[in-house]
Amino acid sequence: MSIRCLMLMLMLASVAAAQVEPGAKWVQVDIKLNFQQTSTGFCREQSQCLVSNAFSEVFDNIPESFWDGLTDSDLGPKCIGDGQFILDNYCARGGWSSRTRLIATELLAIALRDSPSNFSLYCDSFETALNEVNYLSQAGPVLNFLGKSCPQEGFAGARVTERCTNSLCVLKYGQNVAFGTSLNARIDGPKSFLNALNLGLEECGNALNSDGDYDYCGDAVWFNLNTNSILYAPGLAELGVPSDLANQFFLTPYNELSDYVFSVVHKPEVAQFNYTFFRQIPQFSQVYFAKDGFEFVYAFKQKNVTLSQIDYAGWYLSNIELPSDACTRFVKRFDSRANCESQPSPTEFFVVAHKTPQVVGKTPQNIVDSWHETTGRLRVVS
């Protein structure tokens, strides 16, 4: 080390020491990502989630001020608190998750309790999760209560129109079907999802409490005010809090995929094999589970939520009989950049892929864009 460099370091250290108040305490804080994962920053509390480094701490923990911040950064919240949300983006103990994941876990708990050997759970946009949406309810076209027609009101008066629902999750278990979604409109307002179910706006009046769980509204509908989420589950007598088993079951297949990535695929120095983003748990707004006896299929997709704005996806199959050349025949000939060549076990099959940002004038085939089609074809049929 040169004398000049050493002197500079000593000068900086002395300046830093001089600026610390007597008796001051250093507090360790974690670097956080915003929910788009386009920037990093810090929050005052570990349990908070970063919204935008450009926004103001004055409006912290006021999620609706996000809409004001889009036009005036001084009016937006730098961070929001645990249990608060913006659209589907849910702050869970200092890290971003999704309200869709909460709903999926709730439905998964039902399946594991009532039909653990035979079920499928699919979460995606309502356009792909539902068979038919172009029909009329008593209150008007159903799309009016699902699509992009719900105004979001800012704390300081901003107004932005967004989708009325986030991802919709459909559960088939045994002979039963249930579904759920999180809402971006009041359950008792003019854009209420209850309109799509041909139910009155007063249907969930008894569920408008902040007890943190789902309350039964009637007519097979359950509602959670804290997360503004709704479940429709005919024939369900009770809805308990998801068990540790359900939470563990939800993450296990992703952890299997992550282990596969970092033991077989990941090479950070090569763009095609750089899967660093797998270290960040996805928000799971698009996820699929299917189980029939010992056969199991899992898939997820994460859209446009990395620092480099890359979409990525993974598929995990267990005890599914496939030909020995399944990787070449079904995956690589469609998407040469997908990774599935090396398989660690004869009873398991892994596929991971990421979609690089599109080059103008070029639209190469990629399996990530066909995620909903592949999950449809992979669904276990009993």
C-alpha positions as CSV (number, residue, x, y, z in Angstrom):
1,M,0.0,0.0,0.0
2,S,1.4,3.4,-0.9
3,I,2.1,6.1,1.7
4,R,-0.3,8.5,-0.1
5,C,-3.1,5.9,0.0
6,L,-2.5,5.1,3.7
7,M,-2.6,8.9,4.6
8,L,-5.8,9.3,2.7
9,M,-7.4,6.4,4.6
10,L,-6.3,7.8,7.9
11,M,-7.7,11.3,7.0
12,L,-11.1,9.8,6.0
13,A,-11.2,7.7,9.2
14,S,-10.5,10.8,11.4
15,V,-13.2,12.8,9.6
16,A,-15.7,10.1,10.1
17,A,-14.9,9.8,13.7
18,A,-15.2,13.5,14.2
19,Q,-18.7,13.5,12.8
20,V,-20.1,10.9,15.2
21,E,-21.9,12.4,18.2
22,P,-20.6,11.3,21.6
23,G,-22.5,8.2,22.8
24,A,-23.9,7.5,19.4
25,K,-24.7,3.9,18.6
26,W,-24.1,2.2,15.2
27,V,-27.2,0.2,14.0
28,Q,-26.8,-2.5,11.4
29,V,-29.4,-2.3,8.6
30,D,-29.9,-4.5,5.6
31,I,-29.8,-3.3,2.0
32,K,-33.3,-3.7,0.5
33,L,-34.7,-4.0,-3.0
34,N,-37.8,-2.2,-4.2
35,F,-40.6,-4.5,-5.4
36,Q,-39.6,-4.0,-9.1
37,Q,-36.0,-4.9,-8.0
38,T,-34.7,-2.1,-10.0
39,S,-33.0,-0.2,-7.2
40,T,-31.7,-0.7,-3.7
41,G,-31.8,1.3,-0.5
42,F,-32.5,1.3,3.3
43,C,-35.5,1.6,5.5
44,R,-35.6,2.9,9.1
45,E,-37.1,-0.4,10.4
46,Q,-36.0,-3.9,9.5
47,S,-39.6,-5.0,9.1
48,Q,-40.2,-2.3,6.4
49,C,-40.0,-2.9,2.7
50,L,-38.4,-0.4,0.3
51,V,-40.8,1.2,-2.2
52,S,-38.5,3.8,-3.7
53,N,-35.2,5.5,-2.7
54,A,-36.5,8.6,-4.4
55,F,-39.6,8.8,-2.2
56,S,-39.8,10.5,1.2
57,E,-39.7,9.0,4.7
58,V,-42.4,11.5,5.7
59,F,-45.0,9.3,4.0
60,D,-43.6,5.9,5.2
61,N,-46.2,3.3,6.0
62,I,-48.9,5.0,3.9
63,P,-49.1,2.7,0.9
64,E,-51.7,4.8,-0.9
65,S,-49.2,7.6,-1.2
66,F,-47.3,5.5,-3.7
67,W,-49.7,6.8,-6.3
68,D,-48.9,10.4,-5.4
69,G,-45.2,9.6,-5.6
70,L,-45.5,8.6,-9.2
71,T,-46.0,12.3,-10.2
72,D,-44.2,13.9,-7.2
73,S,-41.5,11.9,-5.5
74,D,-41.7,14.1,-2.4
75,L,-45.2,12.7,-1.8
76,G,-44.4,9.0,-2.1
77,P,-43.4,6.6,0.8
78,K,-39.8,5.5,0.9
79,C,-40.8,2.4,2.8
80,I,-44.0,0.6,3.9
81,G,-44.6,-1.6,6.9
82,D,-45.0,-5.4,7.5
83,G,-48.4,-6.5,6.3
84,Q,-49.0,-3.5,4.0
85,F,-49.2,-3.8,0.3
86,I,-49.3,-2.0,-3.1
87,L,-51.3,-3.9,-5.7
88,D,-50.1,-7.5,-5.4
89,N,-46.8,-6.6,-3.8
90,Y,-47.0,-7.5,-0.1
91,C,-44.5,-6.6,2.5
92,A,-43.7,-9.6,4.6
93,R,-41.3,-9.0,7.5
94,G,-39.0,-6.7,5.5
95,G,-39.1,-8.5,2.2
96,W,-41.4,-8.3,-0.8
97,S,-43.8,-11.2,-1.4
98,S,-47.3,-11.1,-2.9
99,R,-50.8,-11.3,-1.8
100,T,-51.2,-14.1,-4.4
101,R,-48.7,-16.2,-2.5
102,L,-50.9,-15.8,0.7
103,I,-54.0,-16.9,-1.2
104,A,-52.1,-19.8,-2.8
105,T,-50.9,-21.0,0.6
106,E,-54.4,-20.7,2.0
107,L,-55.8,-22.9,-0.8
108,L,-52.9,-25.3,-0.6
109,A,-53.7,-25.8,3.1
110,I,-57.3,-26.8,2.1
111,A,-55.9,-29.3,-0.4
112,L,-53.4,-30.8,2.0
113,R,-56.1,-31.2,4.6
114,D,-59.0,-32.5,2.5
115,S,-57.4,-34.2,-0.5
116,P,-53.6,-34.5,0.0
117,S,-53.1,-37.1,-2.7
118,N,-55.1,-35.5,-5.5
119,F,-55.2,-31.8,-6.3
120,S,-54.0,-29.0,-8.6
121,L,-53.5,-25.3,-7.8
122,Y,-52.9,-22.8,-10.6
123,C,-52.3,-19.1,-10.1
124,D,-52.0,-16.7,-13.0
125,S,-53.9,-13.7,-14.6
126,F,-57.6,-14.1,-14.7
127,E,-57.4,-14.3,-18.5
128,T,-55.5,-17.6,-18.3
129,A,-56.8,-19.0,-15.0
130,L,-60.5,-18.8,-15.9
131,N,-62.3,-20.6,-18.7
132,E,-64.7,-17.7,-19.5
133,V,-64.8,-14.1,-18.5
134,N,-66.8,-12.4,-21.4
135,Y,-70.2,-12.7,-19.8
136,L,-72.7,-10.4,-18.0
137,S,-73.4,-10.4,-14.3
138,Q,-76.4,-8.7,-12.9
139,A,-74.2,-5.6,-12.3
140,G,-72.8,-5.5,-15.8
141,P,-69.9,-7.1,-17.8
142,V,-67.7,-9.3,-15.5
143,L,-64.6,-7.7,-17.0
144,N,-65.6,-4.5,-15.3
145,F,-64.8,-6.1,-11.9
146,L,-61.7,-8.0,-13.0
147,G,-59.8,-5.9,-15.5
148,K,-58.1,-2.5,-15.6
149,S,-61.0,-0.3,-14.5
150,C,-60.4,0.3,-10.8
151,P,-59.1,3.7,-9.7
152,Q,-56.4,3.8,-7.1
153,E,-56.7,6.9,-4.8
154,G,-53.5,8.5,-3.6
155,F,-53.1,10.0,-0.1
156,A,-52.7,13.4,-1.6
157,G,-55.3,13.0,-4.3
158,A,-53.6,11.2,-7.2
159,R,-55.7,8.9,-9.2
160,V,-54.4,6.0,-11.3
161,T,-56.5,3.2,-12.9
162,E,-55.3,-0.4,-12.3
163,R,-56.7,-3.9,-12.6
164,C,-59.4,-4.7,-10.1
165,T,-57.9,-8.1,-9.3
166,N,-54.4,-9.5,-9.2
167,S,-53.5,-13.1,-10.1
168,L,-56.4,-15.5,-9.6
169,C,-55.7,-18.9,-8.0
170,V,-57.9,-21.9,-8.9
171,L,-57.8,-25.1,-6.8
172,K,-59.2,-28.5,-7.8
173,Y,-59.1,-31.0,-5.0
174,G,-61.0,-34.3,-5.1
175,Q,-64.3,-33.5,-6.6
176,N,-64.3,-29.8,-5.4
177,V,-63.2,-26.5,-6.9
178,A,-62.3,-23.3,-5.1
179,F,-60.7,-20.1,-6.2
180,G,-59.3,-16.9,-4.7
181,T,-57.8,-13.5,-5.6
182,S,-56.6,-10.3,-4.0
183,L,-58.5,-7.2,-4.8
184,N,-57.6,-3.6,-5.7
185,A,-61.1,-2.3,-5.0
186,R,-63.2,-2.1,-1.9
187,I,-65.3,-5.2,-1.3
188,D,-68.4,-3.0,-0.6
189,G,-67.7,-0.4,-3.4
190,P,-69.0,0.0,-6.9
191,K,-66.2,-2.1,-8.4
192,S,-66.6,-4.9,-5.9
193,F,-65.6,-8.5,-6.9
194,L,-68.9,-9.5,-5.4
195,N,-70.6,-8.1,-8.5
196,A,-68.8,-10.7,-10.6
197,L,-70.3,-13.4,-8.3
198,N,-73.8,-11.9,-8.6
199,L,-73.8,-11.2,-4.9
200,G,-74.9,-8.0,-3.1
201,L,-72.4,-5.4,-1.9
202,E,-73.5,-6.0,1.7
203,E,-72.6,-9.7,1.5
204,C,-69.4,-9.4,3.4
205,G,-70.5,-6.7,5.8
206,N,-69.9,-9.0,8.8
207,A,-66.3,-9.6,7.6
208,L,-65.2,-6.0,7.7
209,N,-62.9,-6.4,10.7
210,S,-59.2,-6.3,11.1
211,D,-58.7,-9.6,12.9
212,G,-56.2,-10.8,10.4
213,D,-58.0,-13.8,9.1
214,Y,-60.8,-14.9,6.7
215,D,-64.3,-14.5,7.9
216,Y,-67.3,-16.2,6.3
217,C,-69.6,-13.9,4.4
218,G,-72.1,-16.5,3.2
219,D,-72.8,-18.1,-0.1
220,A,-69.4,-20.0,0.0
221,V,-67.5,-16.7,0.1
222,W,-64.7,-15.9,2.6
223,F,-63.1,-12.4,3.0
224,N,-60.0,-11.1,4.7
225,L,-60.1,-7.3,5.2
226,N,-56.4,-7.1,6.2
227,T,-55.2,-8.4,2.8
228,N,-58.3,-7.4,0.9
229,S,-58.6,-10.9,-0.4
230,I,-61.5,-13.1,-1.3
231,L,-62.0,-16.9,-1.5
232,Y,-64.9,-18.8,-3.0
233,A,-65.0,-22.4,-1.7
234,P,-68.4,-24.2,-2.0
235,G,-68.9,-26.9,0.6
236,L,-66.1,-25.8,2.9
237,A,-67.2,-25.9,6.5
238,E,-64.2,-24.1,8.0
239,L,-61.1,-22.2,6.9
240,G,-58.3,-22.3,9.4
241,V,-54.9,-20.6,9.4
242,P,-52.4,-22.3,7.0
243,S,-50.3,-24.8,9.0
244,D,-46.5,-24.9,9.0
245,L,-46.9,-28.0,6.7
246,A,-48.7,-25.8,4.0
247,N,-46.0,-23.1,4.2
248,Q,-43.3,-25.7,4.0
249,F,-45.0,-27.6,1.2
250,F,-45.3,-24.3,-0.8
251,L,-41.5,-23.6,-0.7
252,T,-40.1,-27.1,-1.0
253,P,-40.3,-27.5,-4.8
254,Y,-38.8,-24.0,-5.3
255,N,-35.9,-25.0,-3.0
256,E,-35.4,-28.1,-5.0
257,L,-35.2,-26.0,-8.2
258,S,-32.8,-23.6,-6.5
259,D,-30.6,-26.5,-5.4
260,Y,-30.5,-27.8,-8.9
261,V,-29.6,-24.4,-10.3
262,F,-26.7,-23.8,-8.0
263,S,-25.3,-27.3,-8.1
264,V,-25.8,-28.0,-11.9
265,V,-26.5,-24.9,-14.0
266,H,-25.3,-21.7,-12.5
267,K,-22.1,-20.2,-14.1
268,P,-22.1,-16.4,-13.3
269,E,-19.4,-15.7,-15.9
270,V,-21.6,-17.0,-18.8
271,A,-24.8,-15.0,-19.5
272,Q,-26.9,-18.0,-20.5
273,F,-26.0,-19.9,-17.3
274,N,-26.1,-16.9,-14.9
275,Y,-28.9,-17.6,-12.5
276,T,-27.9,-15.3,-9.7
277,F,-31.5,-14.1,-9.4
278,F,-32.5,-17.5,-8.0
279,R,-31.0,-16.4,-4.7
280,Q,-33.9,-14.0,-4.4
281,I,-37.2,-15.8,-3.6
282,P,-39.8,-15.0,-6.2
283,Q,-43.1,-13.3,-5.4
284,F,-45.1,-16.3,-6.8
285,S,-47.8,-14.4,-8.6
286,Q,-47.6,-17.2,-11.2
287,V,-47.3,-20.7,-9.7
288,Y,-48.6,-24.2,-10.3
289,F,-48.8,-27.3,-8.2
290,A,-50.3,-30.7,-9.2
291,K,-50.3,-34.0,-7.3
292,D,-51.8,-37.3,-8.1
293,G,-50.6,-40.1,-5.8
294,F,-46.8,-40.0,-6.0
295,E,-46.8,-38.0,-9.2
296,F,-46.0,-34.3,-8.7
297,V,-45.6,-31.3,-11.0
298,Y,-44.5,-27.8,-10.0
299,A,-43.8,-24.6,-12.0
300,F,-43.4,-20.9,-11.3
301,K,-42.7,-17.8,-13.3
302,Q,-41.2,-14.5,-12.2
303,K,-41.9,-11.6,-14.6
304,N,-39.6,-8.5,-15.1
305,V,-38.5,-8.4,-11.4
306,T,-34.7,-8.5,-11.4
307,L,-32.1,-5.7,-11.5
308,S,-31.5,-6.6,-15.2
309,Q,-35.3,-6.9,-15.8
310,I,-35.1,-10.6,-16.8
311,D,-38.2,-12.9,-16.8
312,Y,-37.4,-16.4,-15.6
313,A,-39.2,-19.6,-14.8
314,G,-38.7,-23.1,-13.5
315,W,-40.4,-26.5,-13.7
316,Y,-39.9,-29.5,-11.4
317,L,-41.4,-33.0,-12.1
318,S,-41.2,-35.9,-9.7
319,N,-42.2,-39.5,-10.5
320,I,-43.5,-38.5,-13.9
321,E,-42.6,-41.0,-16.6
322,L,-40.7,-39.2,-19.4
323,P,-38.6,-40.5,-22.4
324,S,-34.9,-40.5,-21.9
325,D,-34.5,-37.7,-24.5
326,A,-37.2,-35.5,-22.9
327,C,-34.9,-32.5,-22.6
328,T,-33.9,-32.5,-26.2
329,R,-37.3,-33.5,-27.6
330,F,-39.6,-31.3,-25.6
331,V,-37.5,-28.4,-24.3
332,K,-34.3,-27.7,-26.3
333,R,-35.8,-27.8,-29.7
334,F,-38.2,-25.1,-28.7
335,D,-35.8,-23.1,-26.6
336,S,-32.1,-23.8,-27.0
337,R,-31.2,-21.5,-24.1
338,A,-33.3,-23.4,-21.6
339,N,-31.3,-25.7,-19.2
340,C,-32.3,-29.3,-18.6
341,E,-29.4,-31.4,-20.0
342,S,-28.1,-32.7,-16.7
343,Q,-30.6,-34.4,-14.4
344,P,-29.5,-35.5,-10.9
345,S,-32.1,-38.3,-10.5
346,P,-34.0,-40.7,-12.7
347,T,-37.2,-39.9,-10.9
348,E,-36.9,-36.1,-11.1
349,F,-36.8,-33.7,-14.0
350,F,-35.8,-30.1,-13.8
351,V,-36.1,-27.2,-16.3
352,V,-34.9,-23.6,-15.7
353,A,-34.9,-20.8,-18.2
354,H,-34.6,-17.1,-18.4
355,K,-35.6,-14.6,-21.1
356,T,-33.1,-12.0,-21.9
357,P,-34.5,-8.5,-22.8
358,Q,-35.9,-8.5,-26.3
359,V,-33.7,-7.1,-29.1
360,V,-35.6,-4.8,-31.5
361,G,-36.7,-6.8,-34.6
362,K,-35.9,-10.2,-33.1
363,T,-38.4,-12.4,-31.2
364,P,-36.6,-15.7,-30.5
365,Q,-38.7,-18.6,-29.1
366,N,-38.5,-19.0,-25.4
367,I,-40.2,-21.4,-23.0
368,V,-40.6,-18.6,-20.4
369,D,-43.2,-16.8,-22.6
370,S,-45.0,-20.2,-23.0
371,W,-45.2,-20.8,-19.2
372,H,-49.0,-21.0,-19.0
373,E,-49.2,-23.4,-22.0
374,T,-46.6,-25.7,-20.6
375,T,-48.3,-25.9,-17.2
376,G,-51.6,-26.6,-19.0
377,R,-50.0,-29.6,-20.8
378,L,-48.2,-30.8,-17.7
379,R,-51.2,-31.0,-15.5
380,V,-51.7,-34.3,-13.8
381,V,-54.9,-36.0,-14.8
382,S,-56.2,-38.8,-12.6
